[in-house]
Amino acid sequence: MSVLLSEPAALAAELGPADNLLIVLDFDGTLAPIVDRPDDARPTSGAIDALRRLVTRTTVAMLSGRSVDDLLARLPELPVILAGGHGAQIRATDGSVLDLIDVTTVTATLDTTQTAVEQVVDDGIGWFVERKPTSLAVHHRLVPESEVDERLPRVRALLEQHNGDEPGFEVVAGKSVLEIRPRSIDKGKALARIADQVPDLTPVMIGEDVTDEDAFRSAIARGGHAIVVSTDDRETTAHARLADPDAVVALLDLLGRAPTAH
């Protein structure tokens, strides 16, 4: 379904006291603006301060395709749960880490795929091949449209030929990116695992990309809320929509400052 654009204040009032909520956030396009190069992404203005207030009230988690180490570098000294690699690895606020997949089981496939893809795009314009511990992403945001039309089908074919490799892979298309990842891992499963640790809290998932739809469904299945961040009124399972990361930060700030539930 499509959803109307929400105002942060109205949405904060609908969600109620932060003390009752498990806040789960994607990073790129949700807490940080989308940039041409993933390495350049930083939380939008006010995001860190809003999170610092919010974590004194309730449990907050970041759920991203980025690695846990990458998220740690971008969110320094914040006591939040970090779920990286679409949930392949979860770092608790005490620093303990849970691996949901053995990285060594996917390394060979990702190595082979990366080598093959780089041979296809190496002399192209604007391609960026991003290797992560449990996945491989091929970004084409900066690639001329004619070159996308010519080379992207070849890239997709290279990724899809490994779908049958052990332990099982799938190719997921996001905004100007194709990614191969283990089939057993998705953001919905990660959200469920995080929510199991705080069963008294109602999950609120805020995300921007199609990879967040699994987490939206997981939150809704638990009686929670799903909020998509998009200027486009696209089809989504989310119940509400915010325009951009600035609106997300406004919502987080309101939740962090609102009266407590008791």
Secondary structure, 3 states (H helix, E strand, C coil): CCCCECCHHHHHHHHCCHHHEEEEECCECCCECCCCCHHHCCCCCCHHHHHHHHCCCCEEEEECCCCHHHHHHHCCCCCCEEEEHHHCEEECCCCCEEECCCHHHCHHHHHHHHHHHHHHHCCCCCCEEEECCCCEEEECCCCCHHHHHHHHHHHHHHHHCCCCCCCCEEEEEECCEEEEEECCCCHHHHHHHHHHHCCCCEEEEEECCHHHHHHHHHHHHCCCEEEEECCCCCCCCCCEEECCHHHHHHHHHHHHHCCCCC
